[in-house]
Amino acid sequence: MDYLVCPIDAAQLMLIQVRWGVQDRPLMSCPQCSQRFVLARTGTLVRVTDPE
């Protein structure tokens, strides 16, 4: 899996983290680049590279 490389800002990441919780690992789409991500336990957004 690749780490997030997109212009999403830190404040927005914080809001996502608070809203969904780190452990839940929700699948989400970045509003900036439309790629799909999960939130890793470390709080890092990780791009979903699986074609599913």
CORNORRA-V362517 format. One record per residue. SS is DSSP state (h for helix, s for strand, l for the rest). NEAR is the number of other C-alpha atoms within 10 Angstrom. Layout:
ss:near
SS:NEAR
SS:NEAR
This chain:
ss:near
l:9
l:10
s:12
l:18
l:10
l:12
l:10
l:14
l:9
h:9
h:9
h:10
h:15
h:11
h:11
h:17
h:21
h:10
h:9
h:13
l:15
l:18
l:12
l:12
l:17
l:15
s:15
s:16
s:14
l:16
l:10
l:10
l:11
l:10
l:14
s:17
s:22
s:19
s:23
l:18
l:13
l:8
l:16
l:15
s:25
s:18
s:22
l:18
l:11
l:7
l:4
l:4
